[in-house]
Amino acid sequence: MKNPLITFLLLPAFLPGLAAATNLSYTYREITGAESKTFNWELLEKGDQVLITSSGAEEKLVNVCRRDGLTLRWSVTQGSDTDFQAERIANTISLRGRFQGKKIEKYLNIDERPWFQPLSYCLRTLSRGDTKTLSFWTIRMDTLELVAMQAERRGEELIRIEGKKIETRRVEIRKEGFLSVMWSANYWFRTDDNVFVQYRGTHGFPGTPETHVTLSRADSAWTDSNI
């Protein structure tokens, strides 16, 4: 069932002239240990705003961002017990809805740094241009903890996904402060069109299997020029 609040928050800016908007869709495979799943990732670009939707079997994430990556609104639906929305107003992010079966209404205070939520989109702005490092805020989806992060472009790499060679730029993220040496994760973006193609990172305590996310080999985003 559609959530009317999500529809109210996310759609109005995209309704006028919708037919002229850029619409892209990709499929990804996520593997953690013995667990494997696929999800769809869609981008709808209109004017200065971008709607990014990630959806799997029991989960749907909807984001409204600016073209420069700054997140404006975010909504998450997981199963039957989690359905919440977040919105940035000035330097406050409000969270409302249900999280793991409990009602939530909280306000997270931040500074002028950007809020990045769908990192598969937001970090692509760092994979090109003169800026090589930046600091940003993000919210952990499993705990709703606000975290200050730092990202750095690490250069170009030729990687192989399901037997195919792809030219990419790698962006590394870490927590800010003394915890920066404890954890890191990496995103790879295809050089020619800046499409997110791979992620590597651990989500949990030491010993937790690494999570791998890759662009599906069957996806239409693959091109012969990258073989």
C-alpha positions in Angstrom: 0.0 0.0 0.0 1.4 3.4 -0.9 2.1 5.8 1.9 0.2 9.1 1.2 2.8 11.1 3.2 5.6 9.9 1.0 3.6 10.7 -2.1 2.9 14.2 -0.8 6.5 14.9 0.1 8.3 13.5 -2.9 6.2 13.9 -6.1 5.0 17.5 -6.5 8.4 18.9 -7.7 8.5 16.2 -10.4 5.0 16.5 -11.9 5.3 19.5 -14.2 7.0 18.6 -17.4 7.6 15.0 -16.2 7.9 13.6 -19.8 11.0 15.7 -20.4 12.8 14.4 -17.4 15.9 12.0 -17.5 14.9 8.6 -16.4 17.6 5.8 -15.7 17.3 2.4 -14.2 19.9 -0.2 -13.1 19.9 -3.6 -11.4 22.4 -4.5 -8.7 23.4 -7.7 -6.8 24.2 -7.5 -3.1 26.1 -10.3 -1.4 27.0 -10.6 2.3 28.4 -14.0 3.2 26.0 -16.7 2.0 23.1 -14.2 1.6 22.4 -12.7 -1.9 19.7 -10.4 -3.2 19.1 -8.1 -6.1 17.6 -4.6 -6.1 16.5 -2.0 -8.6 18.0 1.5 -8.6 16.1 4.3 -10.5 17.0 7.9 -11.2 14.5 10.5 -12.3 16.2 13.9 -13.0 14.1 17.1 -13.5 15.6 20.6 -13.2 17.8 21.0 -10.2 16.3 18.0 -8.3 16.8 14.2 -8.7 14.5 11.4 -7.4 16.4 8.2 -6.5 14.5 5.1 -5.7 16.0 1.8 -4.6 13.7 -1.1 -4.2 14.0 -4.8 -3.4 11.8 -7.6 -2.2 10.9 -6.1 1.3 12.5 -2.7 1.1 12.0 0.6 -0.6 14.1 3.8 -0.2 13.1 7.0 -1.9 15.4 10.1 -1.9 15.1 13.6 -3.3 18.5 15.2 -3.9 19.9 18.2 -5.6 22.0 17.6 -8.7 25.1 18.3 -6.7 24.3 15.4 -4.4 22.8 17.2 -1.4 19.9 15.2 0.1 16.7 17.1 0.8 14.3 14.3 1.7 14.5 10.6 2.4 11.9 7.9 3.1 12.4 4.2 4.1 9.9 1.3 4.1 11.0 -2.1 5.4 8.6 -4.9 5.9 5.6 -4.2 8.0 7.2 -2.4 11.0 9.4 0.3 9.5 8.1 3.3 7.5 9.7 6.7 8.2 10.5 9.9 6.5 13.4 12.4 7.0 13.7 16.0 5.7 16.3 18.6 6.1 15.2 22.2 7.0 18.1 24.6 7.5 20.5 22.7 9.8 18.0 20.3 11.2 16.9 16.9 9.9 13.5 15.8 11.2 12.6 12.1 11.4 9.0 10.9 11.7 7.2 7.6 11.3 7.7 4.1 12.6 11.1 2.4 13.1 11.2 -1.3 14.0 7.7 -1.2 15.3 8.1 2.0 17.4 6.8 5.5 16.7 9.6 8.0 16.2 9.7 11.8 16.1 13.2 13.2 16.5 15.3 16.1 15.3 19.0 15.8 14.4 21.0 19.0 14.6 23.8 19.3 12.0 26.0 22.1 10.6 26.4 23.5 7.1 28.0 20.3 5.7 25.9 18.4 3.2 23.6 15.6 4.1 24.3 12.6 1.8 21.9 9.7 2.0 22.0 7.6 -1.2 25.8 7.4 -1.4 25.5 5.5 -4.7 24.4 8.9 -6.1 25.8 11.6 -3.8 29.4 10.4 -4.0 29.4 10.5 -7.8 29.9 14.3 -7.6 33.3 13.6 -5.9 34.4 11.1 -8.6 34.9 14.0 -11.0 36.1 17.6 -10.9 38.7 19.4 -8.9 37.4 18.5 -5.4 39.0 15.3 -4.1 37.9 15.3 -0.5 34.8 16.4 1.4 33.1 16.0 4.8 29.4 15.1 5.0 26.6 13.9 7.3 24.7 10.6 6.8 22.2 8.6 8.8 22.7 4.9 9.5 19.6 3.1 8.3 19.9 0.3 10.9 20.1 2.6 14.0 19.1 6.1 12.7 22.4 7.3 14.2 23.7 10.5 12.7 27.3 10.1 11.6 29.9 12.6 10.3 31.9 11.1 7.4 34.8 12.0 5.2 35.2 10.9 1.6 38.2 11.0 -0.7 38.7 10.2 -4.3 41.5 7.6 -4.6 42.1 7.6 -8.4 41.3 5.5 -11.4 41.2 1.7 -11.3 40.5 -1.0 -13.8 38.2 -3.5 -12.1 36.6 -6.8 -13.2 32.9 -7.6 -12.5 31.7 -11.0 -13.6 34.5 -11.4 -16.0 34.2 -7.9 -17.5 36.8 -5.1 -17.2 35.6 -1.7 -16.3 37.5 1.6 -16.0 36.4 3.3 -12.8 37.2 6.0 -10.2 37.2 4.8 -6.6 35.9 6.9 -3.7 36.7 5.9 -0.1 34.6 6.8 2.9 35.5 6.8 6.6 34.0 8.0 9.8 35.5 11.3 11.0 37.7 11.5 14.1 39.7 8.7 15.8 37.3 6.1 14.4 38.6 6.8 10.9 41.3 4.1 11.3 38.7 1.5 12.4 36.5 1.3 9.3 36.3 2.2 5.7 34.3 1.4 2.6 34.7 2.0 -1.1 32.5 3.0 -4.0 33.5 2.6 -7.7 32.0 4.8 -10.4 32.4 4.1 -14.2 34.7 6.6 -15.8 32.8 7.3 -19.0 29.3 8.0 -17.6 29.8 8.1 -13.7 27.4 5.2 -13.1 27.9 3.4 -9.7 29.2 -0.1 -10.5 30.6 -1.5 -7.2 30.7 -1.2 -3.4 32.8 -3.0 -0.8 32.4 -2.5 2.9 31.7 -4.3 6.3 28.4 -3.6 8.1 28.8 -4.9 11.6 31.3 -6.0 14.3 34.7 -7.4 13.5 34.3 -10.8 11.8 31.1 -9.8 9.9 31.4 -10.8 6.3 32.1 -8.0 3.8 29.2 -6.7 1.8 29.7 -6.6 -2.0 27.4 -4.7 -4.3 27.9 -4.9 -8.0 26.1 -3.8 -11.2 24.3 -6.8 -12.5 25.9 -8.4 -15.6 22.4 -8.7 -17.1 21.7 -5.0 -16.8 21.4 -2.9 -19.9 24.0 -0.5 -18.5 26.7 -2.8 -19.6 28.3 -1.8 -22.9 30.7 -3.6 -25.3 33.1 -0.7 -25.1 34.0 -1.7 -21.5 35.0 -5.3 -22.3 
